[in-house]
Amino acid sequence: MQVYLDYSATTPTRPEAIALMQEVLSQQWGNPSSIHAWGQRAATLVERSRVQVARLINAPPEAIVFTSGGTESNNLAIFGVAQHYTRPQHIIISQVEHSAIEQPVRLLEQWGWAVTRLPVDALGRVNPADLKAALQPNTVLVSIIYGQSEVGTVQPIAELCHITRSYKKSQDILFHTDAVQVAGRLPLDVQQLPVDLLSLSSHKLYGSQGAGALYVRPGVKLVPLLSGGGQESKVRSGTQSVPTIAGFGIAAELIAQEMATETPRLIRLRDRLFAHFSEMPDLLPTGDLIHRLPHHVSFCLPHADGEQLNGKVLVRHMNLAGIGISAGAACSSGTLLPSPILTAMGYRDRVAKAGIRLTLGRDTTEADIDWTAMALKQILARLIPQPQLTQGLMAEV
């Protein structure tokens, strides 16, 4: 039995998107910047997709800038704001950002920018009071991830936005959120959510890899990362990838239609898997179990030694059982490094090397959940032959 539970890494491209992409590749292959019929047919497809993606977050179509994916969208948000300033300013992020935010901000820091990284609690959530205290007269951007991909915690973005807006220099402070994991799973309405910039990715919502979008609130100006033909309202030069954009559009339209029934179904499956895990003393859930992505299950191994037993080891054993999951820790020069997300949440290094994520999707069934739980229980019995008592686990972590 094959079970894929890594939907936060990528989702399988849905058949409707594949069919449309094939049609575009074979019949609508014009350059959308060309003014002849071939080009204008392609341009019409791009604009239709722009409307479809905009509707997913209740944005005006002209506020959608197509990119190559979530990483580019995040980089465009960070550098597109920063390059307005000839002198270094102040930026605020959290300690649990995706690397597509953390790395650009680290580069700004090397260029002299002041950076505040807001701490998180043991569940991975930002305290709004910390944001309020961190705002400064020279703060120009706040970027807080909406749904954390590794531990599933959903941040209080609306409250954080309002705090930023209420600051005395709020007209100069832009608010960005990486909503890649949230879009299509929780409602997003930028008419109600006062964000200025919001990142999306096609392959996280059953479109293809290679397409993304950045919502840019009307009136906000960004300095482009790329110079060239001035496509995407001169914000993102380069010939648009019409097939992937078309697939993104239809995927966004369909996931918006399905969300009302699919999100509750995912929550039921998520909670069913958590219930199975609650019977396993060798697993400790991570992240906020209440403010959580609907499709996301994560845990760590409190008895991990960081070498013979860690997240990567468990992923390999699960893969041999035909089950695809992911680990949060990364390898560098052959050495397993602790997850920076779990470290920020207060976990010790050896436990922060043993974080695991299972994420569910459209094809996940109850049978998949039950099979996964059974397989994981058997694998843990082999890896940890003498189960230890759970008393005092949090103190050990």
N, C-alpha and C positions, 0 to 999 in steps of 0.2 A: 504494500500500500504506500503510495506517494502522497505526502501532505506538505503543501507549501504554506509556511507561516512566517513570511518575511515581507509582507505587503508594505511596510514602512520603508523598505529598501527600494523596492519597485513593484508596481502592479503589472499583471499581464495585460497587454493591450487588448481592449475589448474588440469583438468581431466587427462592430459597426465602424469603429475607427480604422481598423485594418482595411475594410472594404472601401472606405472613402479615400484613404491614403493611396490604395492601389489605383483607384479611378483617377486621382489627381496625377499620379506618376505617369499613367499611360495616356491621359487625355487632356489634362489641364496643366501642362508643364511650363506654361509661359512665365516670363519674368514679370512680377506684378508692378514693376516700375515702368514697363513699356506701355506706350499709349495705343498700340494696335490691339486687335481683337484678342489675340492669344494672351497678351499681357493683362488686358482688362478682365478677362475671365478669371485669371489667377488672382487679380486684385479683389475681385468680388468675393472670392472664397476667403481671402484673408480678412476682409471686412465683416463677412458673415461670422467668421470664427471670433472676431473681436467682440461682436455683439453677444455671442454665446458665452464667452468667458466672462464678460462684464456682468451678465445676468446672474452668474453664479454668486457674485458678491454684491449685487445690486449697485453697480457702478455705471457711470456713463461710458459708452464705448470708447470715446476719445481719451479716457483716462487709462486705458490698457496699452502697455508697451510690450510687444512680444520680444522675448529673449531666447537664449538657448537652454534655459533651465533655471532651477532655483538658485544655483550658485552664482550665475551671472546676474540674476535679479538682485540678490543680496549685495553683490559687489557694486552694481550700479547704484543702489540706494546709498551705500556707505560713501563711495568715492564721488558719486554724483553730487552729494551735498558738500563733502569736504573740499572739493576743488573750487568751490565758490570763494574760498577764503585764502588770502595771501599769507596770513599768519595762522599758526596753530591755534585751535580752539579746544573746546571740551566736549567729549562724547560720553554717553552712558550706555552700557550694555549690562547683561547679567553674566554670572559665572557659568551658566549652563547653555550658552549659545552654541549653535552649530558652528563647525569650523569655517563655514563660508561667511560667517560674521566675525568670528574671533580672529582669523588670520588677517583679513583686511584691516581690522582695527589695530592689531599688533603692528602692522606696517605703519599706520598713522602714528602710533606711539613712537616708533623709531624716528619719525619725521618731526617729533616734538609736540605732538598733540597730547593733551591731558585726557586720561581715560579712567573712568570709574566703573568697576565691575561690581554690580550689586550682589551681595551674598544671597544665598537661598537657605531655606530651612531643611530639615532632614527629609522632607517630602519633595524638595526641589522647587519650592515656590518662593517667589520674590515677595518681600514685605513692602507694601506700598509706602509705608513711612520711610523706608530706606531711600526710595526714589525721591521723595519730597525733600529729604535732607541732602541729597546729592546734587540737586539742581543748583547751578551757578549762573552768574550773569553772562558768562561766555559759553554756556552750554548751547550747542546748535543742533544736536541730534540725540534722540533716545531710541535705541533699538533693542526690543525685548522679544524673544521667540514666543510664539503663541502656544504651540503644543510641542513639548520636548520629545524628540524622536527616540531617545534612548530609554527614558523612564516613564514617558506618557503623561507627565504632569502638564496641565493646562494653566496658563498664567492668567491673572485678573487683568487682562489687557484693557478693558473698558475703564476700570478704575485708574490704572496707570496713565492712560491717555488723559483722563480728566485732571489728574494731579499735574501733569505736564502743562495742560491748557490753562490751569489756574495760576501758574507761576507768573510773576509780574512781567517777565519778558517772554511770555508764551508765544507771542507772534513771531519770535525768532527761532523757536525750537520746533523742529520737525520730529514726528514720531513714526518709526518704522517697525513693522512686525513681520517675522518670517512665519507665514501661515501655511507652509507647504504641507504639513501633516494634518492641518485642520480642515482645509478646503475640501468640500464634498462629504465631510463626515460630521461637521457641526455647522450650523447656519452662520454665514458671514454677511453682514450688511454694512457697507462702508458709509451709508447714509446715517446710520445710527452709531457706528463705531468710529470715533473721531481720529482715525489714523491718517497720516499723510502719504505713507508708502506701505505697500503690502506685497509680499512675494508669493508666487504660485509656481507649481511645477506640473507639467502634463503627466509624467509617468508615475506620479503618486496618485492619480485619479483615473487610471485606465486608459490614458492616452499613451503615445509613444515617448520614448526617451528622445531628448534633443529639442524640446520645446518648453518654454516657461513664459511667465509674464510678471511684470511689475506694475501694480496699480500706483498711479501718480495722481494725487488729488489735484483737480483743476486749480491752476494758479501757482502750483509748486514748480520751480525750475530746477532741472538737474544739468550738470555738466556731463556731456556724453563721455563714455569710456572709449568709444571707437569713432574715428573720423573717416568720412567717405561720402557716400551718396546721399546721406541725410534721410534714410528711411525711418519709419516709426516716428514721424513728426520731429525728425532731426535729433531724436534722443538715442537711437540705436541704429547706426549705419550698418549696411550689409544687406544683400538680397535676402528677403524673407524666405524661410524654409516652408514653402506652401504646403507640402504634404503633411509635415509634422504639426504645423499650425492648424490645418484642417482637422486632423485627428484630435488635437487638443480641444478644438471647439466642440465637436460632436460629443467627446467624452465629458466635457464640462456640462453640456446641456443635459445629457442622460443622467449623470450622477446627481444633478440638481433635482431632476424629476423623481429619482429613486430614494433620495435621502430620508424622506419621511417614514419610509418602511424599513430601509436598509440600516439606518443608524440604530434604531431599537433592537433589530435582530443582532447586530454586532455586539451591542451591550450585553444582550442575553448570553451570547456565546463567550464573550470576554469573562463575564461573571461565572459562567459554568467552569471555565478553565481555572479561574482563581479558586473556586470551590474545591476542585480537584487538588490543587496545589496546597491548599490549607491542610490537607491530610498528610502532607509530606514534610516531616520535621527538618529535612535538610535544605529547604527552600525558604527564603525570606523575601517577601514582596518588596519592590522598590517603587518610589514615586507616590503620588497622591492617589489614593483609591477612590476618592470622591470627585475631585476636580481632575478628570482624566480623559484622555482620548478614548473614544468608544471602542476602538478596535485593538487596543494596546494592552499587553500583559508583559510584565517584566519582574525579574527577581534576581537575587544573588545567592551565592553559596556561602553561608557563614563559616563553614568548616574548610573552605578552600585553603590550600597552602601556597597558591600563587604559581606553582610550578607543575606538579603532577596533576593537580586538580584546579582548573580555572575555567573561565568562560569558553575559551577556544577549544579546550579538550571536550567540553560537553557538546559544543556545536558539531565537532567532528563525529562524536558518537551518535548524535541524533541524525546526522547526515547518513551514516551507515545504516541507520534504521529507516531511511527514506523520508526523513522529516527535515525541512529546511527552516532553520531559525538563525538568529545572529547574536553576536556578543558585542559588548561595548568597548572592551579593552583593545588596544592596537599593538602591533609588533613594530619595533624599530631596531634595526641591526640585529635581528634575531632575539631580542629581549622583549618580553611582554610588559607593556607599560600599563599602569592603572588607568582606568577610565577617568578623565578629568571631570566628567559630570558627577560620577559617584564620589569622587574625592571632594568636590565642592559641596556635596550633601553630607559630608562628615564621615564617610566610610574609610576604614584603614586600607592601606595599599593592597594587601593581599586579597581582601574582599573586593576591592575596587577592580581587581583583575578578573573577577568571577561574576560579572553582571551578564544577564541573558535577557533577550527580548524575543517575544513571539507576537506577531501582529497578524490580524485576521482580515479577510476580505470577502468579496462577492461569492467566491467559490467555496468558502469554508462552511463545513456542516457540523452538526452535533457529533456525527460519527468521527470526523476528523479530530474534534476536541477530545473525545473519550479515548481514541486510539493514541493520540499524542501523550495524554496523561499516563496511560498504561505503559507506553514505551519509556517515558521519562522516569517513571518509578522504577522500572527494571534496570535502567542504565545507572541510576543513582545507587541502587542496591549493589551493583557490581563495583562502582567507583568508591562507594563509602560502605564497606561491608559491615562496619559496626556503628550503627546510627548513634549519634550523641544526643544527649538531652537538649531540649530547646530552651530550658530555663537559663536566663541570662544572656540570650543571644544578642539582644540590642546592646548590652554592655560590651560584649565581645566585638561587635561590629564597630 
